[in-house]
Amino acid sequence: MCEASAYVLKNGKEELILESVDSLEDKDGEIQLVNIFGERKRLQGKVKTFNLLDHKIVLEEDVH
């Protein structure tokens, strides 16, 4: 399986926001995530790390 778990960095800690992510798209600073079940999450921010070996995505939320 190639899905990943997505986390958002808050106060220096990683908080899980979506599991089994199979699609990530950046549309002008809005990150859109979709998992294999069709669940969607959106947030303003950027990708901090994307590690395929660990199946892990870490995002930084834009707080402006």
MARNU-927049 format. One record per residue: residue number from 1; residue in one letter; x, y, z of N, C-alpha, C, O in turn. Coordinates in nm, 3 decimals, padded with zeros to 5 digits. Each point is the difference from the previous one (the first is absolute). Layout:
N
   seq   type      n_px      n_py      n_pz     ca_px     ca_py     ca_pz      c_px      c_py      c_pz      o_px      o_py      o_pz
   NUM      A         X         Y         Z         X         Y         Z         X         Y         Z         X         Y         Z
...
//
This chain:
64
   seq   type      n_px      n_py      n_pz     ca_px     ca_py     ca_pz      c_px      c_py      c_pz      o_px      o_py      o_pz
     1      M    00.083   -00.118    00.000   -00.083    00.118    00.000    00.088    00.124    00.000    00.107    00.001    00.061
     2      C   -00.152    00.101   -00.128    00.079    00.123   -00.013   -00.062    00.118    00.074    00.047    00.113   -00.015
     3      E   -00.150   -00.136    00.092   -00.065    00.111    00.070    00.088    00.049    00.114    00.089   -00.071    00.047
     4      A   -00.116    00.194   -00.005    00.076    00.061    00.109   -00.096    00.059    00.102   -00.117    00.024   -00.030
     5      S    00.167    00.000    00.149   -00.075    00.072    00.102    00.047    00.145   -00.003    00.119    00.027   -00.012
     6      A   -00.213    00.066    00.024    00.032    00.143   -00.004   -00.013    00.059    00.141   -00.096   -00.027    00.072
     7      Y    00.193    00.107   -00.038    00.007    00.066    00.130    00.015    00.149   -00.022    00.057    00.043   -00.100
     8      V   -00.107    00.036    00.194    00.024    00.144   -00.001    00.084    00.032    00.123   -00.026   -00.051    00.109
     9      L    00.126    00.136   -00.128    00.088    00.039    00.109   -00.066    00.112    00.079   -00.026    00.108   -00.053
    10      K    00.000   -00.134    00.182   -00.061    00.099    00.089    00.078    00.004    00.130    00.016   -00.102    00.068
    11      N    00.032    00.220   -00.034    00.077    00.019    00.124    00.116   -00.099    00.010    00.030   -00.051    00.108
    12      G    00.034    00.024   -00.222    00.115   -00.089   -00.001   -00.033   -00.148    00.002    00.091   -00.083    00.004
    13      K   -00.219    00.048   -00.007   -00.042   -00.140    00.003   -00.079   -00.035   -00.124   -00.070    00.085   -00.056
    14      E    00.081   -00.209    00.012   -00.074   -00.046   -00.117   -00.137   -00.054    00.042   -00.010   -00.089    00.084
    15      E   -00.095    00.145   -00.145   -00.138   -00.041    00.029   -00.058   -00.067   -00.125   -00.004    00.061   -00.107
    16      L   -00.040   -00.185    00.120   -00.056   -00.074   -00.112   -00.128    00.067   -00.050   -00.090    00.030    00.078
    17      I    00.084   -00.006   -00.210   -00.121    00.060   -00.055   -00.072   -00.092   -00.099   -00.121    00.014   -00.020
    18      L    00.194   -00.108   -00.044   -00.065   -00.090   -00.095    00.089   -00.120   -00.026    00.119    00.014   -00.024
    19      E   -00.178   -00.133    00.029    00.072   -00.123   -00.029   -00.033   -00.047   -00.142   -00.098    00.044   -00.060
    20      S    00.181   -00.131    00.008   -00.019   -00.063   -00.131   -00.011    00.101   -00.114   -00.081   -00.017   -00.092
    21      V    00.161    00.122    00.099    00.000    00.104   -00.103    00.060   -00.057   -00.128    00.108   -00.058    00.002
    22      D   -00.179    00.076   -00.113    00.056   -00.043   -00.128    00.009    00.114   -00.100    00.047   -00.020   -00.112
    23      S   -00.092    00.140    00.151    00.008    00.115   -00.089    00.025    00.126    00.082   -00.067    00.026    00.099
    24      L    00.166    00.052   -00.144    00.032    00.128    00.063    00.019    00.101   -00.112    00.072   -00.026   -00.097
    25      E   -00.138    00.141    00.110    00.010    00.104   -00.101    00.015    00.135    00.068   -00.070    00.030    00.097
    26      D    00.161    00.051   -00.148    00.021    00.136    00.051   -00.056    00.097   -00.103    00.051    00.011   -00.111
    27      K   -00.156    00.060    00.150   -00.062    00.099   -00.087    00.021    00.138    00.062   -00.080    00.045    00.082
    28      D    00.189    00.021   -00.122    00.031    00.134    00.048    00.001    00.011    00.152   -00.058    00.093    00.057
    29      G    00.123   -00.188    00.008    00.011    00.005    00.146   -00.109   -00.074    00.074    00.007   -00.011    00.123
    30      E   -00.107   -00.040   -00.193   -00.102   -00.083    00.064    00.033   -00.146   -00.029    00.000   -00.042   -00.116
    31      I    00.028   -00.032    00.220    00.032   -00.141   -00.013   -00.130   -00.079    00.004   -00.080    00.014    00.093
    32      Q    00.059   -00.098   -00.195   -00.119   -00.085   -00.005    00.045   -00.146    00.007    00.081   -00.045   -00.082
    33      L   -00.133   -00.026    00.179    00.033   -00.141    00.020   -00.125   -00.083   -00.022   -00.110    00.039    00.040
    34      V    00.126   -00.155   -00.103   -00.111   -00.093   -00.019    00.054   -00.139    00.033    00.109   -00.037   -00.042
    35      N   -00.188   -00.040    00.119    00.046   -00.135    00.031   -00.075   -00.104   -00.083   -00.087    00.035   -00.081
    36      I    00.120   -00.161    00.101   -00.056   -00.107   -00.082   -00.150   -00.021    00.024   -00.066   -00.069   -00.078
    37      F    00.013    00.128    00.184   -00.143   -00.011    00.031   -00.079    00.121   -00.050   -00.121    00.007    00.020
    38      G    00.190    00.087   -00.086   -00.066    00.119   -00.052   -00.010    00.114    00.099   -00.056    00.105   -00.033
    39      E    00.109   -00.123    00.154    00.000    00.109    00.098    00.095    00.108   -00.048    00.106   -00.029   -00.056
    40      R   -00.144    00.155    00.079    00.081    00.114   -00.044    00.031    00.092    00.117   -00.081    00.020    00.090
    41      K    00.200    00.036   -00.094    00.042    00.103    00.096    00.067    00.110   -00.079    00.070   -00.026   -00.099
    42      R   -00.092    00.150    00.142    00.064    00.116   -00.061    00.057    00.088    00.109   -00.058    00.014    00.107
    43      L    00.173    00.045   -00.135    00.056    00.097    00.093    00.092    00.094   -00.076    00.057   -00.035   -00.103
    44      Q   -00.045    00.156    00.156    00.093    00.098   -00.055    00.137   -00.030    00.060    00.014   -00.005    00.122
    45      G    00.085   -00.014   -00.206    00.133   -00.028    00.051    00.091   -00.055   -00.107   -00.018    00.025   -00.119
    46      K    00.118   -00.101    00.166    00.098   -00.057   -00.091    00.047   -00.135    00.051   -00.019   -00.035    00.117
    47      V    00.080   -00.041   -00.206    00.055   -00.130    00.035    00.137    00.023    00.064    00.087    00.063   -00.060
    48      K   -00.070   -00.116    00.180    00.129    00.010    00.069    00.086   -00.120   -00.039    00.115    00.017   -00.041
    49      T   -00.170   -00.138    00.052    00.072   -00.120   -00.041   -00.098   -00.098   -00.065   -00.119   -00.003    00.032
    50      F    00.173   -00.076   -00.123   -00.078   -00.104   -00.069    00.092   -00.119   -00.011    00.091   -00.001   -00.084
    51      N   -00.112   -00.101    00.168    00.089   -00.114    00.007   -00.074   -00.125   -00.048   -00.086   -00.053    00.070
    52      L    00.120    00.007   -00.189   -00.068   -00.116   -00.057    00.038   -00.130    00.070   -00.082   -00.092    00.009
    53      L    00.206    00.083    00.040    00.040   -00.122    00.070   -00.077   -00.019    00.130   -00.035   -00.112    00.037
    54      D    00.009    00.223    00.033   -00.074   -00.007    00.126   -00.150    00.020   -00.019   -00.076   -00.009    00.097
    55      H    00.031    00.035   -00.221   -00.141    00.025   -00.030   -00.055    00.113    00.086   -00.105   -00.011    00.062
    56      K    00.180    00.122   -00.061   -00.033    00.110    00.091    00.013    00.135   -00.070    00.099    00.027   -00.068
    57      I   -00.202    00.057    00.085   -00.002    00.136   -00.052   -00.015    00.092    00.121   -00.089   -00.019    00.084
    58      V    00.177    00.120   -00.075   -00.011    00.098    00.108   -00.024    00.136   -00.065    00.077    00.043   -00.087
    59      L   -00.182    00.024    00.131   -00.039    00.129   -00.054    00.017    00.109    00.105   -00.011   -00.026    00.120
    60      E    00.039    00.148   -00.167    00.003    00.117    00.088   -00.117    00.087   -00.039   -00.014    00.041   -00.115
    61      E   -00.071   -00.013    00.213   -00.120    00.082   -00.025    00.037    00.147   -00.002    00.078    00.047    00.083
    62      D   -00.134    00.026   -00.178    00.018    00.145   -00.009   -00.098    00.064    00.096   -00.121   -00.017   -00.013
    63      V    00.173    00.091    00.111   -00.087    00.058    00.103   -00.036    00.146   -00.027   -00.053    00.066    00.089
    64      H    00.081   -00.013   -00.207   -00.030    00.139   -00.031   -00.146    00.018   -00.026   -00.044    00.112   -00.028
//
